[in-house]
Amino acid sequence: MTQVRPRMTHLFAQLGLDSSAEGIAQFIHEHQLPKDVNLMEAPYWSDAQRQFLAEKIASDGEWAIVVDQLNESLHEDATSGIE
């Protein structure tokens, strides 16, 4: 059985979010986080979404890389000085 590497589209689908390229870009644009807000502390996650993200980060596997990419994307404005 061939395993597919997790991608951002897979992560968004698992979170129950629009996993189209446009949907992902819009979510990231509309949900930027301040530097001091941890990804799991973002107010817009449901408990199930928060738990899923925490489990994937803790697994330290391929999913953790994708979740980290999402974290970086959601902090993009904060780290570029746009805030």
PDB file of N, CA, C and O in Angstrom:
ATOM      1  N   MET A   1       0.841  -1.178   0.000  1.00  0.00           N
ATOM      2  CA  MET A   1       0.000   0.000   0.000  1.00  0.00           C
ATOM      3  C   MET A   1       0.888   1.244   0.000  1.00  0.00           C
ATOM      4  O   MET A   1       1.804   1.366   0.814  1.00  0.00           O
ATOM      5  N   THR A   2       0.612   2.140  -0.899  1.00  0.00           N
ATOM      6  CA  THR A   2       1.376   3.370  -1.001  1.00  0.00           C
ATOM      7  C   THR A   2       0.810   4.408  -0.048  1.00  0.00           C
ATOM      8  O   THR A   2      -0.397   4.649  -0.016  1.00  0.00           O
ATOM      9  N   GLN A   3       1.692   5.016   0.723  1.00  0.00           N
ATOM     10  CA  GLN A   3       1.245   6.069   1.629  1.00  0.00           C
ATOM     11  C   GLN A   3       1.510   7.420   0.988  1.00  0.00           C
ATOM     12  O   GLN A   3       2.570   7.654   0.407  1.00  0.00           O
ATOM     13  N   VAL A   4       0.539   8.295   1.101  1.00  0.00           N
ATOM     14  CA  VAL A   4       0.664   9.638   0.557  1.00  0.00           C
ATOM     15  C   VAL A   4       1.193  10.548   1.655  1.00  0.00           C
ATOM     16  O   VAL A   4       0.699  10.526   2.783  1.00  0.00           O
ATOM     17  N   ARG A   5       2.195  11.342   1.321  1.00  0.00           N
ATOM     18  CA  ARG A   5       2.709  12.299   2.302  1.00  0.00           C
ATOM     19  C   ARG A   5       1.660  13.358   2.579  1.00  0.00           C
ATOM     20  O   ARG A   5       1.009  13.849   1.656  1.00  0.00           O
ATOM     21  N   PRO A   6       1.492  13.712   3.840  1.00  0.00           N
ATOM     22  CA  PRO A   6       0.526  14.764   4.165  1.00  0.00           C
ATOM     23  C   PRO A   6       0.930  16.087   3.515  1.00  0.00           C
ATOM     24  O   PRO A   6       2.110  16.427   3.434  1.00  0.00           O
ATOM     25  N   ARG A   7      -0.064  16.810   3.063  1.00  0.00           N
ATOM     26  CA  ARG A   7       0.134  18.127   2.475  1.00  0.00           C
ATOM     27  C   ARG A   7      -0.826  19.090   3.167  1.00  0.00           C
ATOM     28  O   ARG A   7      -1.688  18.676   3.942  1.00  0.00           O
ATOM     29  N   MET A   8      -0.666  20.364   2.880  1.00  0.00           N
ATOM     30  CA  MET A   8      -1.543  21.368   3.481  1.00  0.00           C
ATOM     31  C   MET A   8      -3.003  21.078   3.121  1.00  0.00           C
ATOM     32  O   MET A   8      -3.892  21.261   3.952  1.00  0.00           O
ATOM     33  N   THR A   9      -3.252  20.629   1.894  1.00  0.00           N
ATOM     34  CA  THR A   9      -4.633  20.317   1.500  1.00  0.00           C
ATOM     35  C   THR A   9      -5.194  19.188   2.363  1.00  0.00           C
ATOM     36  O   THR A   9      -6.363  19.224   2.746  1.00  0.00           O
ATOM     37  N   HIS A  10      -4.368  18.189   2.669  1.00  0.00           N
ATOM     38  CA  HIS A  10      -4.817  17.088   3.531  1.00  0.00           C
ATOM     39  C   HIS A  10      -5.094  17.583   4.947  1.00  0.00           C
ATOM     40  O   HIS A  10      -6.070  17.178   5.578  1.00  0.00           O
ATOM     41  N   LEU A  11      -4.226  18.461   5.437  1.00  0.00           N
ATOM     42  CA  LEU A  11      -4.413  19.007   6.782  1.00  0.00           C
ATOM     43  C   LEU A  11      -5.726  19.772   6.871  1.00  0.00           C
ATOM     44  O   LEU A  11      -6.494  19.581   7.814  1.00  0.00           O
ATOM     45  N   PHE A  12      -5.985  20.635   5.896  1.00  0.00           N
ATOM     46  CA  PHE A  12      -7.223  21.409   5.914  1.00  0.00           C
ATOM     47  C   PHE A  12      -8.441  20.498   5.810  1.00  0.00           C
ATOM     48  O   PHE A  12      -9.455  20.744   6.464  1.00  0.00           O
ATOM     49  N   ALA A  13      -8.353  19.452   4.998  1.00  0.00           N
ATOM     50  CA  ALA A  13      -9.461  18.499   4.892  1.00  0.00           C
ATOM     51  C   ALA A  13      -9.691  17.807   6.237  1.00  0.00           C
ATOM     52  O   ALA A  13     -10.836  17.649   6.660  1.00  0.00           O
ATOM     53  N   GLN A  14      -8.617  17.393   6.911  1.00  0.00           N
ATOM     54  CA  GLN A  14      -8.742  16.743   8.217  1.00  0.00           C
ATOM     55  C   GLN A  14      -9.339  17.677   9.264  1.00  0.00           C
ATOM     56  O   GLN A  14     -10.021  17.234  10.189  1.00  0.00           O
ATOM     57  N   LEU A  15      -9.074  18.972   9.110  1.00  0.00           N
ATOM     58  CA  LEU A  15      -9.614  19.965  10.046  1.00  0.00           C
ATOM     59  C   LEU A  15     -11.046  20.367   9.694  1.00  0.00           C
ATOM     60  O   LEU A  15     -11.669  21.144  10.418  1.00  0.00           O
ATOM     61  N   GLY A  16     -11.567  19.839   8.583  1.00  0.00           N
ATOM     62  CA  GLY A  16     -12.929  20.172   8.166  1.00  0.00           C
ATOM     63  C   GLY A  16     -13.030  21.542   7.527  1.00  0.00           C
ATOM     64  O   GLY A  16     -14.099  22.152   7.520  1.00  0.00           O
ATOM     65  N   LEU A  17     -11.915  22.029   6.988  1.00  0.00           N
ATOM     66  CA  LEU A  17     -11.874  23.354   6.364  1.00  0.00           C
ATOM     67  C   LEU A  17     -11.793  23.212   4.850  1.00  0.00           C
ATOM     68  O   LEU A  17     -11.489  22.138   4.333  1.00  0.00           O
ATOM     69  N   ASP A  18     -12.067  24.302   4.149  1.00  0.00           N
ATOM     70  CA  ASP A  18     -11.956  24.330   2.695  1.00  0.00           C
ATOM     71  C   ASP A  18     -10.512  24.015   2.319  1.00  0.00           C
ATOM     72  O   ASP A  18      -9.602  24.766   2.669  1.00  0.00           O
ATOM     73  N   SER A  19     -10.300  22.912   1.611  1.00  0.00           N
ATOM     74  CA  SER A  19      -8.940  22.480   1.294  1.00  0.00           C
ATOM     75  C   SER A  19      -8.503  22.848  -0.121  1.00  0.00           C
ATOM     76  O   SER A  19      -7.482  22.362  -0.608  1.00  0.00           O
ATOM     77  N   SER A  20      -9.283  23.709  -0.780  1.00  0.00           N
ATOM     78  CA  SER A  20      -8.854  24.190  -2.095  1.00  0.00           C
ATOM     79  C   SER A  20      -7.717  25.190  -1.898  1.00  0.00           C
ATOM     80  O   SER A  20      -7.563  25.751  -0.813  1.00  0.00           O
ATOM     81  N   ALA A  21      -6.931  25.412  -2.932  1.00  0.00           N
ATOM     82  CA  ALA A  21      -5.827  26.374  -2.836  1.00  0.00           C
ATOM     83  C   ALA A  21      -6.347  27.748  -2.429  1.00  0.00           C
ATOM     84  O   ALA A  21      -5.727  28.439  -1.621  1.00  0.00           O
ATOM     85  N   GLU A  22      -7.488  28.139  -2.992  1.00  0.00           N
ATOM     86  CA  GLU A  22      -8.076  29.441  -2.664  1.00  0.00           C
ATOM     87  C   GLU A  22      -8.554  29.477  -1.218  1.00  0.00           C
ATOM     88  O   GLU A  22      -8.355  30.469  -0.517  1.00  0.00           O
ATOM     89  N   GLY A  23      -9.184  28.394  -0.775  1.00  0.00           N
ATOM     90  CA  GLY A  23      -9.678  28.316   0.598  1.00  0.00           C
ATOM     91  C   GLY A  23      -8.556  28.382   1.621  1.00  0.00           C
ATOM     92  O   GLY A  23      -8.678  29.047   2.650  1.00  0.00           O
ATOM     93  N   ILE A  24      -7.466  27.691   1.330  1.00  0.00           N
ATOM     94  CA  ILE A  24      -6.309  27.708   2.228  1.00  0.00           C
ATOM     95  C   ILE A  24      -5.713  29.107   2.292  1.00  0.00           C
ATOM     96  O   ILE A  24      -5.430  29.620   3.374  1.00  0.00           O
ATOM     97  N   ALA A  25      -5.524  29.723   1.127  1.00  0.00           N
ATOM     98  CA  ALA A  25      -4.951  31.078   1.082  1.00  0.00           C
ATOM     99  C   ALA A  25      -5.833  32.069   1.828  1.00  0.00           C
ATOM    100  O   ALA A  25      -5.331  32.928   2.553  1.00  0.00           O
ATOM    101  N   GLN A  26      -7.146  31.953   1.653  1.00  0.00           N
ATOM    102  CA  GLN A  26      -8.070  32.864   2.324  1.00  0.00           C
ATOM    103  C   GLN A  26      -8.025  32.658   3.837  1.00  0.00           C
ATOM    104  O   GLN A  26      -7.993  33.629   4.592  1.00  0.00           O
ATOM    105  N   PHE A  27      -8.021  31.405   4.282  1.00  0.00           N
ATOM    106  CA  PHE A  27      -7.966  31.124   5.717  1.00  0.00           C
ATOM    107  C   PHE A  27      -6.706  31.723   6.329  1.00  0.00           C
ATOM    108  O   PHE A  27      -6.765  32.382   7.367  1.00  0.00           O
ATOM    109  N   ILE A  28      -5.579  31.493   5.689  1.00  0.00           N
ATOM    110  CA  ILE A  28      -4.307  32.010   6.205  1.00  0.00           C
ATOM    111  C   ILE A  28      -4.318  33.532   6.234  1.00  0.00           C
ATOM    112  O   ILE A  28      -3.842  34.138   7.194  1.00  0.00           O
ATOM    113  N   HIS A  29      -4.849  34.144   5.204  1.00  0.00           N
ATOM    114  CA  HIS A  29      -4.915  35.612   5.146  1.00  0.00           C
ATOM    115  C   HIS A  29      -5.809  36.177   6.250  1.00  0.00           C
ATOM    116  O   HIS A  29      -5.471  37.185   6.870  1.00  0.00           O
ATOM    117  N   GLU A  30      -6.945  35.529   6.491  1.00  0.00           N
ATOM    118  CA  GLU A  30      -7.939  36.044   7.436  1.00  0.00           C
ATOM    119  C   GLU A  30      -7.679  35.645   8.892  1.00  0.00           C
ATOM    120  O   GLU A  30      -8.331  36.173   9.793  1.00  0.00           O
ATOM    121  N   HIS A  31      -6.753  34.738   9.137  1.00  0.00           N
ATOM    122  CA  HIS A  31      -6.551  34.223  10.496  1.00  0.00           C
ATOM    123  C   HIS A  31      -5.115  34.382  10.991  1.00  0.00           C
ATOM    124  O   HIS A  31      -4.607  33.521  11.709  1.00  0.00           O
ATOM    125  N   GLN A  32      -4.469  35.465  10.616  1.00  0.00           N
ATOM    126  CA  GLN A  32      -3.103  35.718  11.075  1.00  0.00           C
ATOM    127  C   GLN A  32      -3.063  35.839  12.603  1.00  0.00           C
ATOM    128  O   GLN A  32      -3.986  36.374  13.218  1.00  0.00           O
ATOM    129  N   LEU A  33      -1.998  35.340  13.193  1.00  0.00           N
ATOM    130  CA  LEU A  33      -1.840  35.347  14.647  1.00  0.00           C
ATOM    131  C   LEU A  33      -0.714  36.280  15.074  1.00  0.00           C
ATOM    132  O   LEU A  33       0.288  36.409  14.370  1.00  0.00           O
ATOM    133  N   PRO A  34      -0.876  36.930  16.225  1.00  0.00           N
ATOM    134  CA  PRO A  34       0.235  37.706  16.788  1.00  0.00           C
ATOM    135  C   PRO A  34       1.378  36.763  17.182  1.00  0.00           C
ATOM    136  O   PRO A  34       1.172  35.564  17.372  1.00  0.00           O
ATOM    137  N   LYS A  35       2.569  37.318  17.301  1.00  0.00           N
ATOM    138  CA  LYS A  35       3.760  36.526  17.657  1.00  0.00           C
ATOM    139  C   LYS A  35       3.568  35.712  18.925  1.00  0.00           C
ATOM    140  O   LYS A  35       4.018  34.569  19.011  1.00  0.00           O
ATOM    141  N   ASP A  36       2.900  36.302  19.909  1.00  0.00           N
ATOM    142  CA  ASP A  36       2.796  35.665  21.219  1.00  0.00           C
ATOM    143  C   ASP A  36       1.646  34.668  21.346  1.00  0.00           C
ATOM    144  O   ASP A  36       1.415  34.138  22.434  1.00  0.00           O
ATOM    145  N   VAL A  37       0.924  34.403  20.264  1.00  0.00           N
ATOM    146  CA  VAL A  37      -0.179  33.444  20.319  1.00  0.00           C
ATOM    147  C   VAL A  37       0.258  32.141  19.651  1.00  0.00           C
ATOM    148  O   VAL A  37       0.567  32.108  18.460  1.00  0.00           O
ATOM    149  N   ASN A  38       0.274  31.084  20.436  1.00  0.00           N
ATOM    150  CA  ASN A  38       0.624  29.755  19.958  1.00  0.00           C
ATOM    151  C   ASN A  38      -0.470  29.243  19.027  1.00  0.00           C
ATOM    152  O   ASN A  38      -1.645  29.557  19.214  1.00  0.00           O
ATOM    153  N   LEU A  39      -0.089  28.466  18.038  1.00  0.00           N
ATOM    154  CA  LEU A  39      -1.055  27.915  17.077  1.00  0.00           C
ATOM    155  C   LEU A  39      -2.231  27.246  17.782  1.00  0.00           C
ATOM    156  O   LEU A  39      -3.384  27.475  17.414  1.00  0.00           O
ATOM    157  N   MET A  40      -1.954  26.423  18.786  1.00  0.00           N
ATOM    158  CA  MET A  40      -3.022  25.702  19.477  1.00  0.00           C
ATOM    159  C   MET A  40      -3.894  26.610  20.331  1.00  0.00           C
ATOM    160  O   MET A  40      -4.988  26.213  20.730  1.00  0.00           O
ATOM    161  N   GLU A  41      -3.429  27.825  20.619  1.00  0.00           N
ATOM    162  CA  GLU A  41      -4.203  28.771  21.426  1.00  0.00           C
ATOM    163  C   GLU A  41      -5.069  29.694  20.577  1.00  0.00           C
ATOM    164  O   GLU A  41      -5.800  30.526  21.116  1.00  0.00           O
ATOM    165  N   ALA A  42      -4.995  29.557  19.267  1.00  0.00           N
ATOM    166  CA  ALA A  42      -5.797  30.414  18.392  1.00  0.00           C
ATOM    167  C   ALA A  42      -7.274  30.234  18.732  1.00  0.00           C
ATOM    168  O   ALA A  42      -7.739  29.108  18.914  1.00  0.00           O
ATOM    169  N   PRO A  43      -8.009  31.336  18.818  1.00  0.00           N
ATOM    170  CA  PRO A  43      -9.399  31.271  19.275  1.00  0.00           C
ATOM    171  C   PRO A  43     -10.368  30.623  18.291  1.00  0.00           C
ATOM    172  O   PRO A  43     -11.498  30.308  18.664  1.00  0.00           O
ATOM    173  N   TYR A  44      -9.961  30.423  17.079  1.00  0.00           N
ATOM    174  CA  TYR A  44     -10.893  29.923  16.064  1.00  0.00           C
ATOM    175  C   TYR A  44     -10.941  28.406  15.934  1.00  0.00           C
ATOM    176  O   TYR A  44     -11.778  27.892  15.192  1.00  0.00           O
ATOM    177  N   TRP A  45     -10.085  27.681  16.619  1.00  0.00           N
ATOM    178  CA  TRP A  45     -10.133  26.222  16.533  1.00  0.00           C
ATOM    179  C   TRP A  45     -11.223  25.661  17.438  1.00  0.00           C
ATOM    180  O   TRP A  45     -11.462  26.177  18.530  1.00  0.00           O
ATOM    181  N   SER A  46     -11.873  24.612  16.982  1.00  0.00           N
ATOM    182  CA  SER A  46     -12.772  23.865  17.863  1.00  0.00           C
ATOM    183  C   SER A  46     -11.889  22.980  18.747  1.00  0.00           C
ATOM    184  O   SER A  46     -10.695  22.838  18.486  1.00  0.00           O
ATOM    185  N   ASP A  47     -12.463  22.396  19.771  1.00  0.00           N
ATOM    186  CA  ASP A  47     -11.684  21.506  20.638  1.00  0.00           C
ATOM    187  C   ASP A  47     -11.113  20.335  19.839  1.00  0.00           C
ATOM    188  O   ASP A  47      -9.967  19.936  20.047  1.00  0.00           O
ATOM    189  N   ALA A  48     -11.914  19.788  18.927  1.00  0.00           N
ATOM    190  CA  ALA A  48     -11.462  18.652  18.117  1.00  0.00           C
ATOM    191  C   ALA A  48     -10.310  19.059  17.194  1.00  0.00           C
ATOM    192  O   ALA A  48      -9.346  18.309  17.040  1.00  0.00           O
ATOM    193  N   GLN A  49     -10.406  20.229  16.588  1.00  0.00           N
ATOM    194  CA  GLN A  49      -9.326  20.708  15.720  1.00  0.00           C
ATOM    195  C   GLN A  49      -8.053  20.935  16.528  1.00  0.00           C
ATOM    196  O   GLN A  49      -6.960  20.561  16.103  1.00  0.00           O
ATOM    197  N   ARG A  50      -8.205  21.547  17.684  1.00  0.00           N
ATOM    198  CA  ARG A  50      -7.058  21.819  18.562  1.00  0.00           C
ATOM    199  C   ARG A  50      -6.383  20.510  18.972  1.00  0.00           C
ATOM    200  O   ARG A  50      -5.156  20.410  18.962  1.00  0.00           O
ATOM    201  N   GLN A  51      -7.177  19.522  19.327  1.00  0.00           N
ATOM    202  CA  GLN A  51      -6.643  18.222  19.728  1.00  0.00           C
ATOM    203  C   GLN A  51      -5.918  17.560  18.556  1.00  0.00           C
ATOM    204  O   GLN A  51      -4.837  16.999  18.738  1.00  0.00           O
ATOM    205  N   PHE A  52      -6.498  17.620  17.363  1.00  0.00           N
ATOM    206  CA  PHE A  52      -5.878  17.036  16.177  1.00  0.00           C
ATOM    207  C   PHE A  52      -4.509  17.671  15.927  1.00  0.00           C
ATOM    208  O   PHE A  52      -3.524  16.965  15.709  1.00  0.00           O
ATOM    209  N   LEU A  53      -4.452  18.998  15.957  1.00  0.00           N
ATOM    210  CA  LEU A  53      -3.187  19.704  15.723  1.00  0.00           C
ATOM    211  C   LEU A  53      -2.143  19.331  16.778  1.00  0.00           C
ATOM    212  O   LEU A  53      -0.982  19.089  16.449  1.00  0.00           O
ATOM    213  N   ALA A  54      -2.558  19.286  18.041  1.00  0.00           N
ATOM    214  CA  ALA A  54      -1.635  18.944  19.126  1.00  0.00           C
ATOM    215  C   ALA A  54      -1.095  17.523  18.959  1.00  0.00           C
ATOM    216  O   ALA A  54       0.092  17.280  19.175  1.00  0.00           O
ATOM    217  N   GLU A  55      -1.961  16.590  18.578  1.00  0.00           N
ATOM    218  CA  GLU A  55      -1.527  15.203  18.374  1.00  0.00           C
ATOM    219  C   GLU A  55      -0.529  15.102  17.233  1.00  0.00           C
ATOM    220  O   GLU A  55       0.451  14.362  17.324  1.00  0.00           O
ATOM    221  N   LYS A  56      -0.773  15.837  16.167  1.00  0.00           N
ATOM    222  CA  LYS A  56       0.117  15.763  15.006  1.00  0.00           C
ATOM    223  C   LYS A  56       1.472  16.392  15.307  1.00  0.00           C
ATOM    224  O   LYS A  56       2.497  15.890  14.845  1.00  0.00           O
ATOM    225  N   ILE A  57       1.495  17.473  16.068  1.00  0.00           N
ATOM    226  CA  ILE A  57       2.769  18.081  16.466  1.00  0.00           C
ATOM    227  C   ILE A  57       3.528  17.115  17.383  1.00  0.00           C
ATOM    228  O   ILE A  57       4.737  16.940  17.237  1.00  0.00           O
ATOM    229  N   ALA A  58       2.825  16.498  18.315  1.00  0.00           N
ATOM    230  CA  ALA A  58       3.459  15.578  19.263  1.00  0.00           C
ATOM    231  C   ALA A  58       4.004  14.331  18.571  1.00  0.00           C
ATOM    232  O   ALA A  58       4.970  13.732  19.043  1.00  0.00           O
ATOM    233  N   SER A  59       3.398  13.942  17.467  1.00  0.00           N
ATOM    234  CA  SER A  59       3.833  12.734  16.758  1.00  0.00           C
ATOM    235  C   SER A  59       5.214  12.906  16.144  1.00  0.00           C
ATOM    236  O   SER A  59       5.913  11.926  15.890  1.00  0.00           O
ATOM    237  N   ASP A  60       5.605  14.148  15.907  1.00  0.00           N
ATOM    238  CA  ASP A  60       6.914  14.476  15.342  1.00  0.00           C
ATOM    239  C   ASP A  60       7.183  13.725  14.036  1.00  0.00           C
ATOM    240  O   ASP A  60       8.331  13.413  13.719  1.00  0.00           O
ATOM    241  N   GLY A  61       6.128  13.439  13.287  1.00  0.00           N
ATOM    242  CA  GLY A  61       6.265  12.769  12.000  1.00  0.00           C
ATOM    243  C   GLY A  61       6.023  13.737  10.861  1.00  0.00           C
ATOM    244  O   GLY A  61       6.194  14.947  11.006  1.00  0.00           O
ATOM    245  N   GLU A  62       5.625  13.188   9.728  1.00  0.00           N
ATOM    246  CA  GLU A  62       5.397  14.028   8.549  1.00  0.00           C
ATOM    247  C   GLU A  62       4.259  15.018   8.754  1.00  0.00           C
ATOM    248  O   GLU A  62       4.289  16.121   8.209  1.00  0.00           O
ATOM    249  N   TRP A  63       3.251  14.626   9.540  1.00  0.00           N
ATOM    250  CA  TRP A  63       2.156  15.553   9.822  1.00  0.00           C
ATOM    251  C   TRP A  63       2.662  16.762  10.604  1.00  0.00           C
ATOM    252  O   TRP A  63       2.189  17.880  10.402  1.00  0.00           O
ATOM    253  N   ALA A  64       3.617  16.536  11.489  1.00  0.00           N
ATOM    254  CA  ALA A  64       4.157  17.637  12.298  1.00  0.00           C
ATOM    255  C   ALA A  64       4.778  18.708  11.405  1.00  0.00           C
ATOM    256  O   ALA A  64       4.691  19.898  11.707  1.00  0.00           O
ATOM    257  N   ILE A  65       5.396  18.292  10.318  1.00  0.00           N
ATOM    258  CA  ILE A  65       6.000  19.245   9.383  1.00  0.00           C
ATOM    259  C   ILE A  65       4.928  20.123   8.754  1.00  0.00           C
ATOM    260  O   ILE A  65       5.110  21.334   8.623  1.00  0.00           O
ATOM    261  N   VAL A  66       3.815  19.518   8.366  1.00  0.00           N
ATOM    262  CA  VAL A  66       2.729  20.273   7.730  1.00  0.00           C
ATOM    263  C   VAL A  66       2.080  21.224   8.732  1.00  0.00           C
ATOM    264  O   VAL A  66       1.769  22.364   8.388  1.00  0.00           O
ATOM    265  N   VAL A  67       1.873  20.771   9.963  1.00  0.00           N
ATOM    266  CA  VAL A  67       1.295  21.635  10.995  1.00  0.00           C
ATOM    267  C   VAL A  67       2.246  22.796  11.282  1.00  0.00           C
ATOM    268  O   VAL A  67       1.800  23.925  11.488  1.00  0.00           O
ATOM    269  N   ASP A  68       3.540  22.530  11.296  1.00  0.00           N
ATOM    270  CA  ASP A  68       4.516  23.597  11.505  1.00  0.00           C
ATOM    271  C   ASP A  68       4.472  24.607  10.358  1.00  0.00           C
ATOM    272  O   ASP A  68       4.616  25.808  10.585  1.00  0.00           O
ATOM    273  N   GLN A  69       4.276  24.129   9.139  1.00  0.00           N
ATOM    274  CA  GLN A  69       4.148  25.035   7.991  1.00  0.00           C
ATOM    275  C   GLN A  69       2.917  25.927   8.150  1.00  0.00           C
ATOM    276  O   GLN A  69       2.960  27.118   7.844  1.00  0.00           O
ATOM    277  N   LEU A  70       1.822  25.339   8.629  1.00  0.00           N
ATOM    278  CA  LEU A  70       0.619  26.134   8.882  1.00  0.00           C
ATOM    279  C   LEU A  70       0.906  27.177   9.956  1.00  0.00           C
ATOM    280  O   LEU A  70       0.517  28.336   9.813  1.00  0.00           O
ATOM    281  N   ASN A  71       1.577  26.777  11.021  1.00  0.00           N
ATOM    282  CA  ASN A  71       1.933  27.702  12.093  1.00  0.00           C
ATOM    283  C   ASN A  71       2.745  28.877  11.546  1.00  0.00           C
ATOM    284  O   ASN A  71       2.456  30.032  11.857  1.00  0.00           O
ATOM    285  N   GLU A  72       3.746  28.586  10.743  1.00  0.00           N
ATOM    286  CA  GLU A  72       4.566  29.648  10.152  1.00  0.00           C
ATOM    287  C   GLU A  72       3.729  30.569   9.274  1.00  0.00           C
ATOM    288  O   GLU A  72       3.890  31.788   9.313  1.00  0.00           O
ATOM    289  N   SER A  73       2.841  29.988   8.487  1.00  0.00           N
ATOM    290  CA  SER A  73       1.993  30.788   7.597  1.00  0.00           C
ATOM    291  C   SER A  73       1.059  31.696   8.385  1.00  0.00           C
ATOM    292  O   SER A  73       0.824  32.837   7.987  1.00  0.00           O
ATOM    293  N   LEU A  74       0.526  31.201   9.496  1.00  0.00           N
ATOM    294  CA  LEU A  74      -0.401  31.993  10.302  1.00  0.00           C
ATOM    295  C   LEU A  74       0.308  33.071  11.125  1.00  0.00           C
ATOM    296  O   LEU A  74      -0.345  33.968  11.659  1.00  0.00           O
ATOM    297  N   HIS A  75       1.617  32.992  11.231  1.00  0.00           N
ATOM    298  CA  HIS A  75       2.405  34.013  11.928  1.00  0.00           C
ATOM    299  C   HIS A  75       3.200  34.885  10.958  1.00  0.00           C
ATOM    300  O   HIS A  75       4.049  35.670  11.379  1.00  0.00           O
ATOM    301  N   GLU A  76       2.926  34.747   9.673  1.00  0.00           N
ATOM    302  CA  GLU A  76       3.688  35.462   8.650  1.00  0.00           C
ATOM    303  C   GLU A  76       3.684  36.976   8.851  1.00  0.00           C
ATOM    304  O   GLU A  76       4.739  37.609   8.812  1.00  0.00           O
ATOM    305  N   ASP A  77       2.506  37.557   9.066  1.00  0.00           N
ATOM    306  CA  ASP A  77       2.420  39.011   9.255  1.00  0.00           C
ATOM    307  C   ASP A  77       3.173  39.449  10.507  1.00  0.00           C
ATOM    308  O   ASP A  77       3.829  40.491  10.509  1.00  0.00           O
ATOM    309  N   ALA A  78       3.079  38.654  11.567  1.00  0.00           N
ATOM    310  CA  ALA A  78       3.723  39.007  12.836  1.00  0.00           C
ATOM    311  C   ALA A  78       5.241  39.007  12.711  1.00  0.00           C
ATOM    312  O   ALA A  78       5.919  39.827  13.331  1.00  0.00           O
ATOM    313  N   THR A  79       5.767  38.099  11.917  1.00  0.00           N
ATOM    314  CA  THR A  79       7.222  38.018  11.789  1.00  0.00           C
ATOM    315  C   THR A  79       7.773  38.938  10.710  1.00  0.00           C
ATOM    316  O   THR A  79       8.979  39.176  10.649  1.00  0.00           O
ATOM    317  N   SER A  80       6.896  39.454   9.861  1.00  0.00           N
ATOM    318  CA  SER A  80       7.377  40.361   8.810  1.00  0.00           C
ATOM    319  C   SER A  80       7.220  41.822   9.217  1.00  0.00           C
ATOM    320  O   SER A  80       7.598  42.724   8.470  1.00  0.00           O
ATOM    321  N   GLY A  81       6.657  42.052  10.414  1.00  0.00           N
ATOM    322  CA  GLY A  81       6.510  43.422  10.905  1.00  0.00           C
ATOM    323  C   GLY A  81       5.263  44.122  10.402  1.00  0.00           C
ATOM    324  O   GLY A  81       5.147  45.338  10.555  1.00  0.00           O
ATOM    325  N   ILE A  82       4.322  43.393   9.803  1.00  0.00           N
ATOM    326  CA  ILE A  82       3.106  43.999   9.254  1.00  0.00           C
ATOM    327  C   ILE A  82       2.051  44.220  10.321  1.00  0.00           C
ATOM    328  O   ILE A  82       1.322  45.210  10.265  1.00  0.00           O
ATOM    329  N   GLU A  83       1.953  43.335  11.278  1.00  0.00           N
ATOM    330  CA  GLU A  83       0.942  43.349  12.353  1.00  0.00           C
ATOM    331  C   GLU A  83      -0.031  44.417  12.175  1.00  0.00           C
ATOM    332  O   GLU A  83      -0.942  44.564  12.989  1.00  0.00           O
TER     333      GLU A  83
END
